[in-house]
Amino acid sequence: MMEAGTVANYSDLAQLGRISTARITQIMNLLHLAPDIQEQILSPEAPAFALRESAVRKLSTVVLWSEQRIRWRQLLAAVEQSRLA
């Protein structure tokens, strides 16, 4: 919508979605995730497990995709281990 000029900025987008500008910024920052991680999260075949959104958001702050992938695997392993415990 921003690329098409329908909305001017995150504030307009947040208002349209009836959420805070801070929340829209958090959501948009998820675009910083490596493409393969985004695919895994959005895949219909993705396993249903208790993955915290805040953990994924924190992962999006890691600049290097290679490091994101390492941390993503660690995150998935930790979630799986806690699920089995």
PEKALIN-V136804 format. One record per backbone hydrogen bond with DSSP energy under -0.5 kcal/mol. CO is the residue of the C=O (numbers start at 1). NH is the residue of the N-H. If there is no record, write none. Layout:
BEGIN
co: {CO:CO}
nh: {NH:NH}
END
This chain:
BEGIN
co: {1:1:1:2:9:10:11:12:13:14:14:15:20:21:22:23:24:25:26:27:28:29:30:34:34:35:36:37:38:39:43:47:49:50:52:52:53:54:55:56:58:59:64:65:66:67:68:69:70:71:72:73:74:75:76:77:78:79:80:81}
nh: {5:6:7:5:13:14:15:16:17:18:19:18:24:25:26:27:28:29:30:30:31:32:33:37:38:39:40:41:42:43:46:49:51:52:55:56:57:58:59:60:61:62:68:69:70:71:72:73:74:75:76:77:78:79:80:81:82:83:84:85}
END
